[in-house]
């Protein structure tokens, strides 16, 4: 009885039909994206270089002005893998208080635009991470551009990223 009285006293009147919003699809209700469209550039990706401070998501993904960007030509460990957090924090240190310039190549990876990203002095972020041994050159996408920068033995250290590149990711893994 008390609940009914409280509901009556504090009820919000319904909106008129003209003020109601159209139904919004929830993420679980979305239809899967066909594989042929997964490589297309995400909507809202600039065609010109994008410059600004960045937010680091992980060792090979940043965000500039709400545009998620995958660093070109490299693969860094995932956050839950060995060296994943160290890779992310190295990228945070490189980009801290800097305006990053992202030059898009027109491709995408998992709803992220792919771009070569540079510090104001022209330093390539991908090259720096590979030099530090916190990311690997991914020849399939870079054509081997960063292969000579890899320290000796880094592929054993970052074995999970190396296995993913070669299509031998450990069974039962989600990444």
N, C-alpha and C positions, 0 to 999 in steps of 0.2 A: 504494500500500500504506500509506504513512504517513498519507494522508488518511483512509483507512478506520479506522485505529487511533485517530486523533485524534477522528473523528466518534463512534466507540464510547466513548471515554473521556469526552468532553464532551457527550454527547447528553443532552437533557432528556427525561425520561420523558413519554409522552403523557398528557394529562388524561383522567380517566374520562368517559364520555359524559354523565353528569349534571352535570359541571362545565363542559362546553363551552357557549359562547355560541351563540345562534342566528345564522345568517348575516346580515351587515349589508349593505345595498345600498350600493354605491359611488356617488359622484356621477355617474359616467358611465353607470350602469345605471338611473338614475331616469327615470321616464317624464315627458315634458314636461307642464307645467302648462297646462291649457286656458286660452285667452285670457279666458274668462268669469270665471275665478277669480284672475286676476292682480291685479285691483284690490281684492281682499278684504284686510282687515287681517291682518298676519302674526300667527301664534299667539304668545301671551305678551305681546301689546301691552296695556298697562294702559288701563282706561277712564277712570280719574281722572288728573289732572295728575301728572306724574312730575317729581320734583325731585332734583337731585344734580349733582355735577361731571360734565363731559362730556369725551369724547374726540372731537377733530375729525378727520373722515375726508377731507372735501374742502370746497369753498366753500359747499355747501348740504346737507351730510350730517354729522350728529353721532351719537354713541352715548352714552346714559345708562343705566347699569346693564345693559349688554349689549343694550339695545333700540336698533336702528338707526332714526334719525329723519331724515326729509327735511324741511327748512325749508319752511314753507307759503308759497306764492305767488311764489316767486322761482326763477330759474335762474342758477347761477354757472358759469363755465367749467370744463371738465374739467381734471384735473391735467396732462394732456399738451397742453393748448391754451394759447395766449398768455393770460397773466394768471391761469391756474389756480392756480399755487402762491401767487401774491400774495393771491388771494382766500382760500385756505385759511389762510395765516398771519395775515391780518387777523382771521379768525374765531377763530383760536387766541388772539390778543392780546385780543380782546373777552371771551372766556370764561375766560381764565386765572385760576385761584384763585377762581372764582365757582360758586355753585350755580345751575344753569339750571333753569327751570321750563318743561316742555313740556306744552302743552294740545293733546290729540289731537282731530282733526276726524272721525275714523272712516274715513278713506280710506287708501290705500296707493299707493306708487309703487316699482316694482322691488324688492319685498320689504322696503320701508322704510315704517314708519308715518309719516304726514304730521302735523305739529304746528306750532303757533305756539310759538316759543320765546322766553323772556324772561329778562333778567338780573334779579337781586334788586331793582333799583331800578325795574323795569317796562319797561326798554328792550327793544324788539322787535328781535331779532337780524336778521331779514330786512330790516327798514327800515334798519338801520345799514349793512348790506352794500350795499344799493341806493344810499343816500346817498353812500357812499364810491366809488361807481362800479365796484364789484367783483362786482356781481350785477345782473340785470335783473328788472323786474317781469314776471310771466308772467300777462297778463290772463285767459287761458283758465281759470286756477285761482284767481287773486286777485280777479278782477273789476275790475282796475285800481287796487287799493288802494295800490300803491306807485309808480304811474306818475308822479305829481307829484314824487317824490323823486329820480328819475333825473337825473343831471347832463347837461347838453347834450353831444351827441356820443358818449355812452357806448355806444350801439348800434353805432356804427362801430368803436369800440375792442373791444367784445366781440362781434364779428361772427359768430363760430361759434355762440355761445349764441343769438343773435338768429335765425340761419338755422335752428337746430334747432327753435326755437319755431314758426317759420313753415313747417316741413316741407320746407325746402330745404337740408337738410344736404348738404355736398359729397359727390359720389359716391365710393364706395369706402371711406367712413368706417365705423368700427365703433361709434361712440357715437351 
